[in-house]
Amino acid sequence: MAQRNSNDYAVVWPRSAKAVEIKPLAKRLDTVDGKTIAFLWDDLFRGDEIWPILKQELSRRYAGLNFIDHDAFGSTHGDEEHRVLSELPDKIKSMKIDAVVSGMGC
């Protein structure tokens, strides 16, 4: 090990090595008119206030929307998090969901 003088400091990089490879983004919808939109929530911060406002505004701007509320999936945080997330792809397909809005509180 190199000898240090009193003005030297050991430095470490705060980020870990990459654990997941970057994947391409999913194809975006041309429009949300007539689509089914699901809401996911971690039950942590104001989703119960935000989702009704968001649904109202989206419905005002786009025709024929269908919404599936967060309670159809369970919380994306906590004891059931792993089960909820592992079941998500099948639920999205079986419920014919076109888009997902995921709310996360900090």
Protein Blocks (a to p, Z undefined) as FASTA:
>chain_A
ZZddfkbccdddfbdcdfbdcdddddddfbfghiacddddehlnomlmmmmmmmmmmmmm
pghiacddfklnopaedjklmmmmmmmmmmmmmnopabdcddddZZ
